[in-house]
Amino acid sequence: MKRFRITLIATLILVLVFGSIAFAANGENNGSYLRMGEYFRGVFQEWYAKFLGIDMQTLQLERQEGKSLNDIATEQGIDQEEFFNAALEQRTQYIDNLLLQGKITQDQAILLNSQAAIKTKAALEKVSPGTCEPIGPQERSYTGKGTARRGAR
């Protein structure tokens, strides 16, 4: 019986120690690292529309018709390299602002900046816009789920 109690107490102590470590590791900054895509969800749509010289509704309709942002830029007479460079600059400024606001750590900013060119290129070439639904202050935004859906989150 004494051995059982000692084993039970030792097990409870281990559960508490490792449980508290796991809980502490899921803090605000570490948790945000696992959801970095949330920071970029739809934040550039208004910028894309403005840069392309079209309104948000036109941008959304063009994207839903299967056009990439590069396709739309070409139709608007905008050089794709110029569009890429401007979009990349916009993304890096956004990352810098997240860092200054304390929403991400320096390590996260370094990681995001190291991937910025690849992610920007992919965003401009992507044909499927995903869904449009309200996010934050923007009227509509693409969430990448692949089917149209309306309504608040």
Wavefront OBJ file of the C-alpha trace (Angstrom):
o trace
v 0.000 0.000 0.000
v 2.866 2.375 0.831
v 4.506 1.661 -2.509
v 1.197 2.411 -4.277
v 0.899 5.805 -2.520
v 4.468 6.757 -3.391
v 3.888 5.781 -7.036
v 0.610 7.681 -7.118
v 2.137 10.826 -5.597
v 5.144 10.661 -7.942
v 2.805 10.282 -10.932
v 0.702 13.253 -9.848
v 3.802 15.392 -9.393
v 5.049 14.472 -12.867
v 1.661 15.246 -14.392
v 1.560 18.632 -12.669
v 5.130 19.529 -13.651
v 4.830 18.500 -17.309
v 1.290 19.837 -17.547
v 2.397 23.252 -16.326
v 5.306 23.255 -18.799
v 2.932 22.468 -21.664
v 0.504 25.132 -20.469
v 3.261 27.758 -20.178
v 4.567 26.897 -23.649
v 1.151 27.727 -25.079
v 1.405 31.391 -24.077
v 0.380 34.325 -26.267
v 3.559 34.656 -28.360
v 4.251 30.948 -28.717
v 0.639 30.272 -29.576
v 0.654 32.974 -32.235
v 3.654 31.326 -33.873
v 1.514 28.308 -34.632
v -1.102 30.537 -36.284
v 1.029 32.972 -38.254
v -1.278 32.661 -41.243
v -3.954 34.382 -39.193
v -1.908 37.578 -39.298
v -1.935 37.579 -43.094
v -5.501 36.439 -43.657
v -6.954 38.919 -46.119
v -4.869 41.890 -44.997
v -3.528 42.709 -48.449
v -6.743 42.536 -50.474
v -7.504 46.250 -50.237
v -3.887 47.058 -51.055
v -3.982 44.764 -54.120
v -7.173 46.413 -55.360
v -5.755 49.913 -54.887
v -2.447 49.048 -56.548
v -4.278 47.417 -59.480
v -6.546 50.451 -59.835
v -9.786 48.530 -59.282
v -12.331 48.356 -56.475
v -12.658 45.453 -54.024
v -15.798 44.104 -55.674
v -14.094 43.931 -59.078
v -11.054 42.271 -57.529
v -13.240 39.647 -55.861
v -15.220 38.971 -59.031
v -12.057 38.637 -61.121
v -10.554 36.238 -58.551
v -13.741 34.179 -58.394
v -13.603 33.849 -62.184
v -10.284 32.053 -61.720
v -7.823 34.842 -62.442
v -4.622 35.191 -60.473
v -3.505 38.570 -59.187
v -0.768 38.493 -61.842
v -3.410 37.916 -64.539
v -5.354 40.937 -63.305
v -2.180 43.036 -63.143
v -1.351 42.152 -66.748
v -4.879 43.099 -67.833
v -4.415 46.442 -66.067
v -1.123 47.046 -67.900
v 1.025 46.562 -64.794
v 4.357 44.791 -65.127
v 4.381 41.586 -63.060
v 7.878 42.237 -61.711
v 6.855 45.730 -60.582
v 3.730 44.244 -58.960
v 5.778 41.546 -57.211
v 8.322 44.053 -55.852
v 5.595 46.356 -54.541
v 3.675 43.443 -52.958
v 6.871 42.103 -51.367
v 7.620 45.542 -49.918
v 4.067 45.715 -48.558
v 4.456 42.291 -46.902
v 7.790 43.129 -45.275
v 6.400 46.432 -43.969
v 3.456 44.537 -42.511
v 5.810 42.077 -40.786
v 7.859 44.978 -39.383
v 4.668 46.586 -38.043
v 3.623 43.325 -36.353
v 7.025 43.225 -34.669
v 6.810 46.854 -33.548
v 3.314 46.240 -32.134
v 4.625 43.263 -30.153
v 2.317 40.822 -31.940
v 5.238 38.680 -33.074
v 8.728 38.068 -31.748
v 12.017 38.953 -33.448
v 12.531 35.273 -34.310
v 9.089 35.109 -35.898
v 9.800 38.268 -37.898
v 13.059 36.780 -39.167
v 11.263 33.590 -40.193
v 8.426 35.462 -41.910
v 10.822 37.783 -43.735
v 12.881 34.806 -44.919
v 9.713 33.358 -46.484
v 8.254 36.644 -47.730
v 9.398 36.382 -51.354
v 8.138 32.810 -51.736
v 4.797 33.570 -50.068
v 4.300 36.753 -52.104
v 5.052 34.971 -55.378
v 2.610 32.204 -54.460
v -0.101 34.723 -53.529
v 0.239 36.553 -56.847
v 0.176 33.335 -58.897
v -2.590 31.594 -56.977
v -5.683 31.064 -59.123
v -8.194 29.972 -56.480
v -9.233 32.864 -54.234
v -10.905 30.743 -51.572
v -13.943 32.204 -49.904
v -14.918 35.757 -49.261
v -16.134 36.608 -45.796
v -15.864 39.641 -43.547
v -12.725 39.790 -41.454
v -11.970 42.723 -39.221
v -12.432 46.191 -40.679
v -12.351 45.016 -44.281
v -15.522 44.459 -46.276
v -14.499 41.022 -47.526
v -11.400 38.889 -47.542
v -10.190 35.618 -48.996
v -9.787 32.762 -46.537
v -8.618 29.999 -48.887
v -11.276 27.438 -47.980
v -12.311 26.946 -51.587
v -16.073 27.522 -51.380
v -18.071 30.725 -51.217
v -19.565 31.489 -47.839
v -21.077 34.628 -46.389
v -21.514 35.787 -42.833
v -19.485 36.772 -39.829
v -16.950 34.444 -38.261
l 1 2 3 4 5 6 7 8 9 10 11 12 13 14 15 16 17 18 19 20 21 22 23 24 25 26 27 28 29 30 31 32 33 34 35 36 37 38 39 40 41 42 43 44 45 46 47 48 49 50 51 52 53 54 55 56 57 58 59 60 61 62 63 64 65 66 67 68 69 70 71 72 73 74 75 76 77 78 79 80 81 82 83 84 85 86 87 88 89 90 91 92 93 94 95 96 97 98 99 100 101 102 103 104 105 106 107 108 109 110 111 112 113 114 115 116 117 118 119 120 121 122 123 124 125 126 127 128 129 130 131 132 133 134 135 136 137 138 139 140 141 142 143 144 145 146 147 148 149 150 151 152 153
